[in-house]
Amino acid sequence: MNNFNVDDYKNLVAMKKEPSPILKNCIWAFFVGGTICTVGECLRMLYIYLGISETDAPTVVSVTLIFIAAVLTGLGVFDKLARHAGAGTLLPITGFANSVVSPAIDNKAEGWVLGVGAKIFIIAGPVILYGILAGTVYGVIYFIIQLI
């Protein structure tokens, strides 16, 4: 029986892992992220052309991008794209939609309540929690500063 210590294990992992193609990954992330942003801008211009006000169009674009990312996640397309694009798919809107839908799909077999309902925000929950907490703290500090 082999007795590996922590250093031996780290050395073994270092020998076995493939080097990461950083430049290739950055280029993929740049182009995929840029494409998603370009699609968002095209949607914004389309919605304005269709008569939605310039102040409401960004909200409709956000909802549309969330819907598209959720559907693509459900179809398994978003995960394949993310495998190649990496951080390019982590734009706040599309990445958030994926982080909500993926656990729901993965835990669907456990049922609607204990599977989908209980696990849907397992990844996105901390983001929502700390986003609200940070916004509240910032708001209180801003309010106090305004009183001074």
C-alpha positions in Angstrom: 0.0 0.0 0.0 1.3 3.4 -0.9 1.6 6.0 1.8 1.2 9.4 0.0 1.7 12.5 2.0 0.3 15.9 0.8 3.5 16.9 -1.1 3.6 13.5 -3.0 -0.1 14.0 -4.0 0.5 17.6 -5.2 3.5 16.4 -7.2 1.4 13.6 -8.8 -1.4 16.0 -9.7 1.1 18.5 -11.2 2.5 15.7 -13.4 -0.9 14.5 -14.6 -2.7 17.7 -15.3 -2.7 19.2 -18.7 -1.4 22.8 -19.1 -4.1 25.4 -19.6 -4.0 27.2 -22.9 -4.5 30.7 -21.3 -4.2 32.7 -24.5 -6.7 30.5 -26.4 -9.1 30.7 -23.4 -8.9 34.5 -23.2 -9.6 34.8 -26.9 -12.6 32.5 -26.8 -13.9 34.4 -23.7 -13.4 37.7 -25.4 -15.3 36.8 -28.6 -18.1 34.9 -26.9 -18.6 37.5 -24.3 -18.5 40.2 -27.0 -21.0 38.3 -29.1 -23.4 38.0 -26.2 -23.0 41.8 -25.6 -23.5 42.5 -29.3 -26.7 40.4 -29.3 -27.9 42.4 -26.3 -27.2 45.7 -28.0 -29.0 44.5 -31.2 -32.0 43.4 -29.1 -32.0 46.9 -27.5 -32.0 48.6 -30.8 -34.7 46.3 -32.1 -36.9 46.9 -29.1 -36.5 50.6 -29.4 -37.4 50.3 -33.2 -40.5 48.3 -32.2 -41.7 51.2 -30.0 -40.4 50.3 -26.5 -39.0 53.4 -24.8 -35.2 53.9 -24.4 -35.6 53.6 -20.6 -37.6 50.3 -20.8 -35.6 48.6 -23.5 -32.6 47.6 -21.3 -35.0 45.8 -18.9 -36.7 43.9 -21.8 -33.2 43.0 -23.2 -32.2 41.7 -19.7 -35.4 39.5 -19.5 -34.8 38.3 -23.1 -31.2 37.3 -22.4 -32.2 35.6 -19.2 -34.9 33.6 -21.1 -32.5 32.7 -23.9 -29.8 31.5 -21.5 -32.3 29.5 -19.4 -33.6 27.8 -22.5 -30.1 27.1 -23.9 -29.1 25.7 -20.5 -32.2 23.4 -20.5 -31.3 22.2 -24.0 -27.7 21.5 -22.9 -26.3 24.1 -25.4 -25.1 26.7 -22.9 -22.9 24.2 -21.1 -21.2 23.1 -24.3 -20.7 26.8 -25.2 -19.3 27.5 -21.7 -16.8 24.6 -22.0 -15.2 26.4 -24.9 -15.8 30.0 -24.0 -15.2 29.8 -20.3 -15.5 33.2 -18.6 -17.1 34.7 -21.8 -20.4 33.1 -20.8 -20.2 34.5 -17.2 -21.6 37.8 -18.2 -23.9 38.8 -15.2 -27.2 38.1 -17.0 -26.5 34.9 -18.9 -24.2 33.4 -16.2 -26.8 34.1 -13.5 -29.6 32.4 -15.6 -27.4 29.4 -16.1 -26.5 29.2 -12.4 -30.2 29.1 -11.5 -31.4 26.7 -14.2 -28.5 24.1 -14.0 -29.1 23.0 -10.4 -32.8 22.8 -11.1 -32.2 20.5 -14.0 -29.6 18.4 -12.2 -32.0 17.8 -9.2 -35.3 17.3 -11.2 -35.3 13.6 -10.4 -35.7 14.3 -6.7 -39.1 15.9 -7.4 -40.4 19.4 -7.7 -40.3 20.4 -4.0 -37.2 18.6 -2.7 -35.3 18.6 -6.0 -36.1 21.7 -8.1 -37.5 23.9 -5.4 -34.9 23.1 -2.8 -31.8 23.2 -5.1 -32.7 25.9 -7.7 -30.8 28.7 -5.9 -28.0 26.6 -4.5 -25.4 28.4 -6.7 -27.1 31.8 -7.2 -28.4 32.1 -3.6 -25.2 33.4 -2.1 -24.9 36.0 -4.9 -28.4 37.2 -4.3 -27.9 37.2 -0.5 -24.6 39.1 -0.5 -25.8 41.4 -3.3 -28.8 42.5 -1.2 -26.7 42.7 2.0 -24.0 44.8 0.3 -26.7 47.1 -1.2 -28.3 47.5 2.2 -25.1 48.3 3.9 -24.2 50.8 1.2 -27.6 52.4 1.4 -27.3 52.8 5.2 -23.9 54.3 4.9 -25.0 56.7 2.2 -28.0 57.7 4.3 -25.8 58.4 7.3 -23.4 60.5 5.2 -26.3 62.5 3.8 -27.4 63.4 7.4 -24.0 64.8 8.2 
